[in-house]
Amino acid sequence: MDVQTYFFRRTNTNAKGEARSWTDHLLWHHAAHTVDLFAYQAGRIVQANAIQGPIHPDLGIAMDMSIQLKSETGAICTLSLSFNNNGPF
């Protein structure tokens, strides 16, 4: 499984422009869904590697992250996440 989750985020607001009471986080809010789906499809995860980029000075979270997973069946998942993608234009 290869998943890329890219956004452009500089404020902690929801899609309606309202302030959140919690911090949107690449790992806890976005990657968790992919990890769950991969485990459901491929079996128990037996190995995981992750690396994060620099912490944003205002938001206090990493703006880029890479995660690799391996299941007991040998299937692998590569997950790339970023809050630094402003689209192709």
DOVOVO-770323 format. One record per atom (N, C-alpha, C, O): x, y, z. Coordinates in pm, whole numbers, padded with zeros to 5 digits, always signed. Example, Ala and Ser with C-alpha at 12.3 -4.5 7.8 and 13.67 -1.06 7.14 Angstrom:
+01319-00569+00780;+01230-00450+00780;+01320-00330+00780;+01424-00332+00846;+01285-00225+00708;+01367-00106+00714;+01290+00003+00787;+01341+00114+00804;
END
This chain:
+00086-00117+00000;+00000+00000+00000;+00090+00123+00000;+00187+00130+00076;+00058+00218-00086;+00132+00343-00092;+00032+00457-00078;-00059+00471-00161;+00047+00539+00026;-00050+00645+00053;+00023+00778+00067;+00125+00788+00135;-00031+00880+00003;+00023+01015+00014;-00091+01106+00062;-00194+01117-00005;-00072+01171+00175;-00172+01262+00231;-00107+01399+00240;-00026+01426+00329;-00143+01487+00146;-00079+01619+00137;-00183+01730+00149;-00286+01727+00082;-00156+01826+00234;-00240+01943+00257;-00150+02066+00260;-00028+02055+00256;-00211+02182+00266;-00139+02304+00301;-00206+02358+00426;-00323+02394+00423;-00132+02362+00536;-00191+02402+00664;-00095+02498+00734;+00022+02467+00752;-00146+02614+00774;-00066+02709+00851;-00141+02760+00973;-00084+02830+01056;-00269+02725+00984;-00349+02765+01100;-00421+02642+01152;-00437+02543+01080;-00465+02647+01274;-00535+02534+01334;-00686+02559+01327;-00753+02574+01428;-00736+02562+01202;-00878+02585+01179;-00936+02468+01100;-00864+02397+01030;-01067+02450+01111;-01133+02343+01038;-01170+02391+00897;-01136+02503+00858;-01240+02306+00821;-01275+02338+00683;-01367+02459+00671;-01373+02523+00566;-01440+02491+00779;-01529+02608+00778;-01457+02735+00823;-01518+02841+00832;-01327+02724+00852;-01250+02841+00897;-01261+02869+01045;-01214+02972+01092;-01323+02778+01120;-01340+02795+01264;-01220+02737+01339;-01164+02636+01298;-01181+02801+01448;-01069+02752+01529;-01103+02618+01592;-01216+02596+01637;-01005+02528+01594;-01024+02398+01659;-00987+02408+01806;-00906+02492+01845;-01047+02321+01887;-01009+02314+02029;-00896+02213+02049;-00849+02195+02161;-00852+02148+01942;-00744+02049+01945;-00653+02077+01827;-00693+02146+01732;-00532+02026+01831;-00435+02049+01725;-00442+01940+01620;-00429+01822+01653;-00464+01979+01495;-00462+01884+01384;-00319+01832+01371;-00225+01912+01363;-00301+01702+01368;-00168+01642+01371;-00158+01536+01262;-00249+01455+01246;-00048+01535+01188;-00030+01438+01081;-00038+01294+01129;-00101+01210+01065;+00024+01264+01242;+00026+01126+01291;-00106+01087+01354;-00167+00989+01313;-00152+01162+01452;-00268+01123+01531;-00400+01143+01458;-00496+01070+01484;-00407+01241+01369;-00534+01268+01302;-00542+01207+01163;-00649+01161+01124;-00434+01205+01088;-00438+01160+00950;-00380+01020+00930;-00444+00936+00868;-00261+00994+00980;-00197+00863+00959;-00270+00750+01027;-00266+00636+00979;-00337+00777+01137;-00405+00672+01213;-00505+00595+01127;-00520+00474+01142;-00573+00663+01036;-00671+00596+00951;-00603+00499+00854;-00652+00389+00831;-00491+00540+00797;-00417+00453+00706;-00361+00333+00779;-00366+00221+00729;-00306+00354+00898;-00252+00244+00978;-00363+00142+01008;-00341+00022+00995;-00480+00189+01047;-00593+00100+01075;-00633+00021+00951;-00653-00101+00959;-00644+00088+00838;-00684+00022+00714;-00581-00082+00672;-00617-00193+00633;-00453-00047+00680;-00348-00141+00643;-00351-00265+00732;-00340-00377+00681;-00364-00247+00862;-00370-00362+00954;-00491-00449+00925;-00484-00571+00933;-00604-00386+00892;-00725-00460+00861;-00705-00545+00735;-00748-00661+00729;-00640-00487+00634;-00622-00556+00506;-00507-00656+00507;-00517-00762+00445;-00398-00622+00575;-00275-00701+00562;-00240-00784+00685;-00151-00868+00678;-00308-00762+00796;-00277-00837+00918;-00198-00755+01017;-00167-00638+00993;-00167-00817+01128;-00099-00751+01239;+00032-00686+01192;+00110-00746+01117;+00055-00565+01238;+00178-00492+01203;+00290-00540+01296;+00275-00539+01418;+00402-00581+01236;+00513-00635+01313;+00637-00545+01310;+00730-00565+01388;+00638-00447+01221;+00751-00355+01216;+00702-00219+01169;+00619-00209+01079;+00755-00114+01233;+00717+00023+01195;+00839+00114+01207;+00917+00103+01301;+00853+00201+01110;+00959+00303+01111;+00892+00437+01080;+00799+00443+00999;+00938+00543+01145;+00880+00675+01119;+00988+00781+01137;+01080+00767+01216;+00972+00887+01061;+01061+01002+01074;+00977+01127+01049;+00888+01126+00965;+01005+01234+01123;+00930+01358+01105;+01025+01471+01072;+01144+01468+01103;+00968+01572+01007;+01044+01691+00972;+01043+01791+01086;+01005+01759+01198;+01086+01915+01055;+01093+02019+01157;+00956+02052+01218;+00852+02037+01154;+00959+02097+01342;+00839+02138+01414;+00804+02282+01376;+00891+02369+01376;+00678+02306+01342;+00632+02441+01309;+00636+02527+01435;+00586+02483+01539;+00692+02647+01431;+00709+02729+01552;+00577+02772+01617;+00573+02791+01739;+00471+02789+01539;+00344+02833+01596;+00250+02717+01627;+00184+02717+01732;+00243+02619+01539;+00151+02507+01558;+00206+02401+01654;+00130+02328+01717;+00339+02393+01665;+00400+02297+01757;+00396+02153+01711;+00407+02061+01792;+00379+02131+01580;+00373+01996+01524;+00466+01984+01405;+00504+02084+01344;+00503+01861+01372;+00583+01836+01252;+00497+01863+01129;+00379+01829+01128;+00555+01923+01028;+00481+01956+00907;+00497+01850+00798;+00424+01852+00698;+00591+01758+00816;+00615+01649+00721;+00645+01523+00799;+00705+01528+00907;+00603+01408+00745;+00624+01282+00814;+00628+01168+00713;+00557+01171+00612;+00709+01068+00741;+00717+00948+00660;+00705+00826+00752;+00771+00819+00855;+00620+00731+00713;+00597+00612+00795;+00606+00489+00706;+00551+00487+00596;+00674+00387+00754;+00681+00258+00685;+00628+00151+00781;+00661+00151+00899;+00546+00061+00727;+00489-00046+00807;+00510-00180+00736;+00515-00186+00613;+00522-00287+00815;+00530-00422+00760;+00436-00510+00842;+00436-00505+00965;+00356-00591+00772;+00261-00679+00841;+00320-00818+00856;+00424-00851+00798;+00253-00899+00935;+00298-01037+00958;+00293-01120+00830;+00360-01223+00821;+00216-01075+00731;+00209-01147+00603;+00321-01105+00509;+00339-01165+00403;+00398-01002+00547;+00506-00952+00463;+00467-00832+00379;+00552-00773+00312;+00339-00794+00381;+00294-00676+00307;+00356-00551+00369;+00380-00545+00489;+00381-00451+00285;+00438-00326+00335;+00348-00208+00299;+00272-00212+00203;+00360-00105+00379;+00286+00020+00358;+00387+00134+00367;+00467+00140+00461;+00382+00224+00271;+00461+00345+00273;+00365+00462+00278;+00281+00479+00190;+00377+00543+00382;+00286+00655+00403;+00365+00784+00411;+00457+00797+00493;+00329+00878+00327;+00394+01009+00324;+00289+01113+00355;+00182+01115+00294;+00318+01202+00452;+00222+01305+00493;+00290+01441+00497;+00406+01452+00535;+00217+01545+00458;+00274+01679+00462;+00166+01785+00476;+00057+01773+00419;+00196+01888+00553;+00115+02008+00560;+00180+02120+00478;+00143+02237+00492;+00275+02086+00392;+00349+02185+00312;+00315+02183+00164;+00385+02246+00085;+00209+02113+00124;+00175+02103-00016;+00063+02201-00048;-00049+02187+00000;+00094+02299-00129;-00005+02401-00167;-00064+02372-00304;-00120+02462-00366;-00052+02251-00352;-00109+02213-00482;-00015+02239-00598;+00094+02293-00580;-00059+02200-00718;+00029+02208-00834;+00044+02348-00894;+00128+02368-00982;-00034+02444-00849;-00028+02576-00911;+00024+02680-00818;+00036+02797-00855;
END
